[in-house]
Amino acid sequence: MEKFLLKPNVVIEPLFDRWYAWPHLISPATSAMNIVGRHLKIINSYLQSPKMHEAAVKNPKMLGGPFMDFPIERVEDIALLKAKTLESQSKLILFAEAVQELDDMLKSNVSGGSLEPLYQKVPEILKGYVELVYDLNSNPSFRFFEPLLYQSEFFNKSSQSIALWSTSNDERPFCLSTPRLDEPGVLHLDIPFDHPGIDLLSKMKRVPGSIDEIAHVFGVDIKDRELFNSFFTSEPCQPYEKYKGSKARMRYFGHACILIETEDVCILTDPVISYYGYESSVAHFSDVDIPDVIDYVLITHNHQDHILFETLLPLRHKIKNIVVPRTSSGALQDPNLKLMFKSAGFNNVIEIDEMEEIQLKNVKITGLPFTGEHSDLNIKSKACFHVAIDKFTFLFVADSRILEAKIYEHIHGIIGNVDVIFLGMECDGAPLSWLYGPLLTEKVSRENDQSRRLSGCDCERGMHLINIFNPKEAYVYAMGQEPWLEFISSIKYTATSHPIVQSDMLVEYCKNKNIIAERLFGEKELFYSYDRPQLKEIYQDL
């Protein structure tokens, strides 16, 4: 039997109700709020004025806005999508309406007394799924019993699907505002994210297999076989050579994705990985450069540019452990990451608390506090990571904004200086409503919306980290500049953009202190000696 490989530029795109499946579309509560507060709002806006949407997506200033990237000719398709949404998501629509009703009820019925009598006023659809609570200042709120929601009618895997298609460039519509309609060259598979066939298909990027067998696993229709067959090739893949050196190798894959390898251990942070097999304007590592076994995947926080299921699902069969920040708050804005990943077929999820440690051979991973970048919402599912290989240390700060430097002074008192720091400096950030708007039950003023932003470090706050941890090297990352990030980050910078100016200033500040510093872009490879008391580096820029 002839065997074939999956082409390296085939995209395994996860969808929810035909929208790009980012984390808030997995948890039942946040998915309900996004269906009503994002999807249906955008659909209705498009149907009301498709020409306005068609014009808006051509304006660079509107990049990342709530505008569908479809011409006016797709009006009937969008009307059909709306009808299907209203039918298939009727329970989640009622759920979202009940959340609004519950919140209004609490605001109008509470004076600081016992909440117990109000349970009878909880909307029927939410009864048994919520607990009514006060904060210490007698402000009423509620929390979900999220594990129960995953076992309820509100978590319906039939809303999940996979789109298979071949990419030839990095250009894609912004994923939060443009759904995936039927298109030539795109095969839709109505399978949930935990379907074992995804692992079998992903393995075929390196290990040849039978097209007939994998088509049978997915139940591919005869009429779709020609398209399905086109995703495979008999040409050999680019071989991957396991790293066997005596040093620690760091590879930058773009954004916040860093691969740390020793001869014994492999760690991957916030996987967002591009494809191989087509011409690109930017040199980059791709999924062909990922090891066959990943000991730990570290997830810093629950944003769509740090949890990308399009990357994670094809890597699932390689991942021994996926490490996520711990939360069990039940808050609408803070869904539990362990529940989310387990529902998507990851059965090896480890939750980590602040200052909690994980040890594997000579590698120790420590979760650290992560402040800011979440619009001042009470969100606990976020963590920075300290990785020590013997005495050599990396600090991954991700998008953390250093709101109070003394937090990191306290941390320094425990972990000491670090050798290498990675920090994000997207210091403008989108307003609160851009990401969290569908979860809000009360409209915020424009002033407050613009004030509460998804901002990372600026130069001044970055300098706090440098002065506290005294690194030998400092790298700015997670800037969303790589072209394959635009469809999830909606970011385009120029040399005069504020985040670029601020990161340039920090890099210059570090260099003046004799610290090796750079704003990463595309790809980079570094080697570090970790078996000697004194730091010794060998650099190789690709």
N, C-alpha and C positions, 0 to 999 in steps of 0.2 A: 504494500500500500504506500503510495507516494505521500510524503509529509511536507507540510508547509509552515512558514513562519508568519506571524502577524506583522504587517509592515510597521516600521518604527514611527511613522507619522499618522497612524490611526488613532483617533480620539475616542475614548470611552467616556462619553459625556453623561453625567447623572442629571436626571430631570425630576422635578416634582410638579405634577399637574401641567407639564410641558414648560415649566419655568426652571431656570438654572438652579440646581439644588445646592444652595449655600446653607450653612448651619441652622439658621432660623427657620428653614423649611423642613427640618427633621422633627424637632420637638413639637408635640401636638399643639401646645398653647401658642407658641410663637408662630407656628405655621398658620394657625387660624387667624391670628391678628394680621399677618402679612397678606393672606388671601384677600381680606376685606380692606385693609388699610394701604395696601400697595398694589396688588394685582388688579383688583376690580376697579380701583381708582384710575390706574393707568389705562386699562381697557376702555373705561367709559370716556376718559379724556380723548383717547385716540378716535373712538367712534364718533364723538362729537365734532372733532376737528382734525381729521387725518392730515390735512395739508400743513397744519401748524406743527405736527410731529415731524413730518417729512422735512420741513424747513429747519426745525430745531436741531436735528441730529447732524445737519451739515454745518452748524455753527460751533466752532471749537469752544466758545465760551459756555456752551450748554452741555458739554461733555459730562456725563455722569448724572444728568438730570432725568426726570421721570418721563422720558420720551421714547416711544417705540421706534425702532429703526426699520420701519417698513414703509414702502410706497403706498399711495392711496389705493392701488389696485388690490391690496390685501384686506380691505375693509370687511368683505364677506367672511374671510377666514377668521378675523378677529371677532366678528359677531358670533360665529360658530363656537369659538373658544369661550366666549362669555357664557353662552347657553350651556355648554358642557360643564363649565366651572360652577354655575348656579345649581346644576343638577348633581354633579358628582361630589361637590364640596358643601352641600346643603347643611350637613351637621356641623362642620367647622365654621360656617358662616353664622349659624345660630349660637355656637360657642362664643365667637368673638362678640356678638351682640350681647350675650349674657355677661361677659366680662365687663363691658361698658355699663350695663345695668347694675351689676354688683358694685362697681366703683361708685356710681352715682348714689346708690342706696346707702353705702357706708358714709359718704360725705354728708348726707342729709339726715341721718338717723342717730348720729353718735354725739354724745355730750361728755364722754369720759367714763360712763358707767359700764357695767358688764356687757360684753358682746354676745353672751349666750342667747338672749331673746331674738337676736337678729338672724340666727341660723335658719329660722323658718321663713325669712324673707329672701334668702339666697335663691337666685333663679334655679328652677327645678333641674335644668340641664347640668348645673355645676354642683349640685348637692352631693356630698360625699367625696368631692375632689378638691375642696378648699378648706383652709383653716382661717378663721378671722383673728386678727392680731392687732395689738397696739405696739407702737414704739414707746420708749421711756417717757416721751412727752405727750402721750395719749393721742397720737395721730393714728387713725385707724387704717388698716390695710388688710391684705390677705396673701396667703401663700398656697401654692398648689402641692398636692401629693403627686408629684410628677411620675413616680413609678406606676401609680395606678392609671394615669393617663395613657402611658405606653401599653397598658393591658386593656384599654377601653376601645369603644367604637370610634374614638377620635383619632386613633393612630391606625391609619389604613394604608397598608403597603401597596395597595393597588394604585395609589397615586404616584408611586415611584416608577421610573422607567430609565432606560439607557438609550442614548442615541449614538450610533456608530457612524463615523465619517472620516475621511482623509483630509488632513490640513496641508496646505501648500504655502501658508504665510501666517503671520501673527495677528492679522486683522480680524476682529470679531466685534459685534455689537456689545454695548455695555450690558452685562448679564443681569443686573437687578431690574432693568426696565424693558427688556425685549425678550419675549418668550420664544420658544423653538417651534416653529410651524413645520408642516411637511414641506420638504425641499428635495430637489433632485440630488442624488448622491448621499442622502442621509437615511439610514435604516433605524427605525425605532423598534426597540425590543421592550415589550411590556413585562419587565421582570423587576423585582425589588432589589435594593442595594446589597442585601445579604445573600443573593443568589450565588451558589458555588460556581456557576459557569463563568462568572467574572474572573475568578482566580484561574480557571483553566485557560480562558482566552488570554489573560495577561501573561501567563507562563509561556505562551506561544510566541512572545516577542524574542525569546531566547532558545526555547526548546521546540523543535518542529513537532507538529501534530496533524491529525486528520481533520480536514475541513468538514467532511461529512459528519464526523462524530461531534464536533463542536456545534455544527448547525442543528444537529438533533437535540443536543442539550438545551439550546435556546428555543427550539421549536420554530426555526426559520421557515417561512412559507416558501413553496416552490417558486412563486413569482418573484421572490426577493433573493433567490440564490445567486443570480448573476452579480448583483450588487454586493452581496455578502462575500462571494468568492473573490471579488476585486480587492478586498482588504488584506489578502494574503499574497505571499511571494515565495518562490523557491530559491531566491538569492540568499546566500548566507548573511547572517547579521554581523555587525561589528563586534568582535569578541571583547568580553570584559575580562580584565586581568585583576585578580584579587591583589590588594595591596599587601606586600610582605616585608616592607621595610622596617627598620629599627626605630623610626621616628613616628611622630604623630602627623598624619597628613590632613590638612584642611583644604576642602574644596568649596568654593562659593558658587552656588547654582543660580543666583539671582534672588532679589528681594531679601527675605529673612531665612532663606534655605541654605544651611551650612552642613556639610558632611565632614565629620571628624572620624578618622580611621586610624587604628593601630593594627598591628599584626593580629591582635586577638579580639578587638572590640570595634563596633561600628555604631555611631550615633548620628542621627539626622534631625535637624531642627526645622520646624514649620515647613513641611515639604510643599513647595510650589515649583514644579519642574516642567521645562519646555520640552519640545519634541525634536526629533532628529529625522533627517531624510528630505530636507528641502533647504533652499538657499535662505539665509538669514543675514540681515544687516549687522547683527551683533554676534560675535563669537560667544559660544556658551556651551556648558556641559548640558547633557540631556539625560533622559531616563536610561540610555544605554550605558551611562557612566555610574549607575547606581549598583552597589554590590548585590549579590544574590541573597544575602542574609543581612538584615538590619537589626541589631540588638535592641536599640531604643530609638523610637521617634519621640521627640520632645515637642509638645504643643504649648505655646506661650499664652494664647488667648483666643477667644471665640469670635474672630472677625473673618470675613470671607477671603481675605488675602493671606491668612495664616492657617486656616482649615479649608483646604481645597480638596473636595472629594474626587474631583477629576484626576488629581494626582494620587490621592491616598488609596482609592479603591483598587487601581492596578498594582499598587505596591503591597496590598494587604497580605498576599501570600509570602512576602519576604520578611514581614515585620514580626519579630518575636514579642516585643512589648511596645505599647504606645502609652506615653506618660502625659497625663492631663492635670491641670489644676483642680483641686478638690472644691466642690460646692454641693451643698444640699439645702440651700436656702429656700427653694421652691418659688423664688421670685420670678415674675414673668420675664424680666429683662435678663435673667441669669440662669438659663437652662443648664441642666446637669450634663457635662460632657461625656462622662462614663456611660450614662444611659444612651446618649446619642450614638456613640461609637459602637456600643454593643448591639444596638438595633440595626446598625449597618454592617454587621457581620464581623466586627473586631472583638474577639473573645479573650484578648490579652491586654486589657486596659488597666493601668495602674494610676490611681489618684495620688497626688502629692500635695502636702500642705506646705505652708511657708516654713522654711528652715528644716524641713524633713529631708532625709538623705536616702539615696539608693546606691548600693555598692555592687559592682560587678568586676571581679578580678582586681586590677589596679586602677579602676576608674570609679570615681564617686560623683554622683549627680545630686545637687542640692537645689531645692526650690526656694526662691527668694521673693520678697514682696514686689509687687508690680503696681505702681501708682499712676494715675492719670490715664488719658487717651480714651476714656469711657464716658465723657460728658458728665462727670460727677454723679453718675448713677451708682447705686450700691450693687456692684458686681464683684463677685469673689473668684470667678473662674478665670483667673489670670495669674501668671507666674513668670518671673525671670528665672534663669538657670545658671548655676555655677557648676562647671564641669572640671574636675581635677583628674589628670592622668599622672599618677604618682604625685610629684610636687608641682607639676606644670598645670596652669589654670586658665580656663576660658570663662568669661562672663558674658552671657547673652541677655541684654537688657530689652531687646525687642523695641516696641513702641512706647515703653514706659516714659512718662514725663516726670522729671524729678521735682515734685511739688514741695517736698520738705527734705533738704539735704541730710538732716540729722538721722533720718531713717537709714540711710546708707552709711553714715558714720557708725551707727550701731552694728550694722551688718559687717562693716570692715573690722570692727572689734572682734568678730567671731571668725571670719574667713581670711582676714588679712589682705595683703596686696594681691593683685591678679596680673598675669602675664599679658593677656589679650582681652580687650573689650570690644564688643559689637553693640552698637546702639543705633536706633532709628531716629531720624531727624526730620520727619514730615511734620514740621512745627506749626503749620497753619491748621490743617485738619478740617474735615467737613463739620458742619453744624450738627447738633444733637438730632434733629429731625431727619437728616439724610439717611441714617441707618436705623435709628430707634423710633422714628415717627410713628410707624404702624402700631407700636406697643403703647403709645401714650393715649390715655383715656381723656385727657384734657389738653387742649391746645396751648402751647407755650407762646409767649410773646416773641416777636421777631428779635427784640433786643436780647432776651435770654437765650433764644435759640442760637444766635450768632456768638454769644459769650461762651456757651457750653459746647466746646468743640472736641473733636477726636484728634487731639494734638499730641505729638511726640515732643522730644527735646528740641530746644533751640540752643544756640551756642552757650549762653550763660549756664543753662541747666546741664548741658553736656560737660562743661568745665568742672562742675561739682563732682561728677563721676571721676573725671581724670585726676583731679586733685585729691580725692579721697582714696582711690584704689591704686594710684601710681602705676599704671600699666606700662609695659615696654612697647606695646603696640595698641593702636586704637583704630577701629574701622567703622565708618558710617555705612549702614545697610538699611534694608527695608524701606527704600525710598520710592518704590513703585515705578521706577524709571524704565525698566526693561520693557521692550515692546510687547512681549507675551504677557505682561501684567496689566496692560491698559484696559482689557475687557472686564477686569474685576476691580481695578483701582481708579480708573477714569482720570489718571494723572498724566499731565504733559508739562514739563518744566522747560524754562529757558535759562540762560546764564544769569538773568536778573531775578529769577523767582526767589522769593524769600527763603524757602527751605534750602535752595542751592547756595545762596549767599551765606546763610547761617552755618551750613555744614562746611563750606569753604573756610569760614572763619575758625571753626573748631579744628579743622585739619591743620591750618596754619599755626594755631595756638599750640597744638601738640608738637609740631615740628620744631617750634621755637624752644620747646622743653626737651628736645632730643628724643621725642617719642615718634616711632614710625607710625605714620597715619595716612589714611586714604579713604575716599568715598568709593565704595565698591560699585561696579557696574559690569553686568555681563557674566564674567567668570574670573576666577583667580584661584591659584593653587599655591599653598605654602607648606613647608615641612618644619617641624619643631622637634628638637631633642628634648626628651622628657626624663631621661635616665641619669642626668647629671645635675649637681646643685646649681650650676650657672647656666643661664639661658644661652642657647646656641641655635641660630636659625640658618636655614638655607632657603632662599627664595627662588621661585620659578614662576614668572608671570606668563600666562598663555594668552 
